[in-house]
C-alpha cells in the first residue's frame, strides 16, 4: 500500500465501514483485521462522525484485502457483501435525506424510474462527498455502475473482481428502494484485475 495516500473518503464513511464490520464480525473480529492490516491506530479509535476527507483509500483497501487473506476468497467475499449491506443500512440514516430518496415524491415513482433515479442520486453522493468517481450508464434492462477511482481495490491485484462490498451495498440499496425486491448484481470488470474501471452490472428487473 502507498505510504502517501492521495484519495480519501470522509471520516463518516470510514466510521460507517468499521461499525458495519463490527456488526457483521464482532469487535474482536475487527480488532484482528486491524492488527493484521497494520492499522493499530484504529483500534477502539474509529474516525470522527464528520465530513472531512481524511479516511484514505489505502485504508479501505487494506481492510478488505486482509479480510480476504484471513477468510479466503470465498469467505472474504461473503463477509464483504454482508458488510456492504450493513453499510447501506447504517449510511442511509446519515445520507438518505441528503440524497432526496426518502421523500414521498420519490417513493411514489414507478419501479424502473425509482431504480434509475436512486442509482444516479447515490452516484452523485459519492462524487460530491468523496474522492471516489462513479458514473451510471443505462444499457437495455441493466444499469452499469462504473467506479473510475475505486477505494475498495486501491492498489490491489487479483485475477478476478474483488469489490464485493460495493455489490452488497448496491444489493441492499435496491432492496430498500424497491420495497423488498431482490435484484441480480454482479461485478464484471475490476481495476485490481487489470481493467480500466470497476463495473457492476445491475439487472433492473427483479429476480423476485
SVG drawing of the C-alpha trace seen along z (x, -y; Angstrom):
<svg xmlns="http://www.w3.org/2000/svg" viewBox="-47 -18 52 38">
<polyline fill="none" stroke="black" stroke-width="0.4" points="0.0,0.0 1.1,-3.6 2.7,-5.5 1.2,-8.7 -2.5,-8.1 -3.9,-10.9 -7.5,-9.9 -10.0,-9.8 -13.4,-9.0 -14.9,-11.4 -14.4,-10.3 -18.1,-9.5 -17.9,-6.8 -14.8,-5.3 -16.6,-5.1 -19.7,-3.5 -17.4,-0.8 -15.8,0.0 -19.1,0.0 -20.6,2.3 -17.6,4.6 -18.2,4.8 -21.9,5.5 -21.0,8.5 -17.9,9.8 -18.0,8.6 -15.5,6.3 -12.8,9.0 -13.0,9.8 -12.5,6.2 -9.6,5.9 -7.9,9.0 -8.3,7.5 -7.0,4.1 -3.9,5.7 -3.2,7.9 -3.7,4.9 -1.2,2.9 -3.8,0.3 -3.5,0.4 -4.3,-3.4 -7.9,-2.5 -8.3,0.0 -11.2,-1.4 -10.5,-4.7 -12.8,-5.0 -12.8,-8.1 -14.9,-11.1 -18.5,-11.4 -17.8,-14.3 -17.4,-15.1 -13.6,-15.8 -12.0,-13.7 -9.3,-12.0 -10.0,-8.2 -7.5,-7.0 -8.5,-4.8 -5.4,-2.7 -7.0,-2.0 -10.3,-0.9 -8.4,1.4 -6.2,2.8 -9.2,3.8 -10.8,5.7 -7.6,7.3 -6.9,8.5 -10.4,9.8 -9.9,11.9 -6.5,13.1 -7.9,14.3 -11.1,15.9 -10.1,16.9 -11.6,15.6 -15.0,17.3 -15.4,16.5 -14.0,13.0 -16.4,12.3 -19.4,13.4 -18.3,11.2 -17.6,8.2 -21.0,8.4 -22.7,8.6 -20.6,5.6 -21.7,3.7 -25.4,4.4 -24.8,3.2 -23.0,0.1 -26.1,-0.8 -28.4,-0.4 -26.1,-2.4 -25.4,-5.0 -29.0,-5.6 -29.8,-7.1 -27.0,-9.6 -27.4,-10.4 -30.9,-9.4 -32.4,-12.8 -29.4,-14.5 -30.0,-12.4 -33.7,-13.1 -34.6,-9.4 -36.6,-9.4 -39.1,-12.0 -42.7,-10.9 -42.5,-12.0 -39.5,-9.7 -41.3,-6.8 -44.2,-7.1 -42.2,-6.7 -42.7,-3.6 -40.0,-0.9 -37.8,-1.4 -37.7,-5.1 -37.1,-4.7 -34.1,-2.4 -32.6,-4.7 -33.1,-7.9 -31.9,-6.2 -28.7,-4.9 -27.9,-8.4 -28.6,-10.1 -26.3,-7.5 -23.5,-8.1 -23.8,-11.9 -23.4,-11.4 -20.1,-9.6 -18.9,-12.1 -19.8,-15.1 -18.6,-13.9 -15.7,-11.6 -12.7,-11.2 -14.4,-8.1 -15.6,-8.7 -18.9,-6.9 -20.7,-7.1 -24.1,-5.4 -24.9,-4.2 -28.2,-2.6 -27.9,0.3 -31.2,2.0 -32.6,3.5 -29.4,3.1 -27.7,0.3 -23.9,0.1 -22.3,-1.3 -18.8,-2.4 -16.3,-3.2 -13.3,-5.0 -11.4,-5.8 -12.1,-2.9 -11.1,-2.7 -12.2,1.0 -9.5,2.4 -7.0,-0.5 -3.5,0.8 -4.7,4.4 -4.0,7.1 -6.3,10.0 -7.3,12.4 -10.9,11.6 -13.2,8.8 -12.8,8.0 -15.2,5.1 -17.7,7.3 -18.6,4.6 -19.9,2.4 -22.0,5.4 -23.6,5.9 -24.2,2.2 -26.0,1.9 -28.0,5.1 -29.3,3.6 -29.9,0.2 -32.0,1.9 -33.9,4.0 -34.7,0.8 -35.6,-1.3 -37.9,1.3 -39.7,2.1 -38.2,5.6 -37.4,6.9 -34.2,8.8 -32.0,7.9 -29.1,9.6 -26.0,7.5 -22.6,8.6 -19.2,7.0 -17.9,7.7 -14.7,5.7 -12.3,4.6 -9.2,2.3 -7.5,4.9 -7.8,7.4 -6.3,5.1 -9.4,3.4 -9.8,-0.4 -12.6,-0.6 -14.7,1.4 -18.1,2.0 -21.0,3.5 -24.0,4.7 -27.4,4.3 -30.4,6.0 -33.4,3.6 -35.9,6.4 -36.1,8.1 -35.3,11.8 -38.2,11.9"/>
</svg>
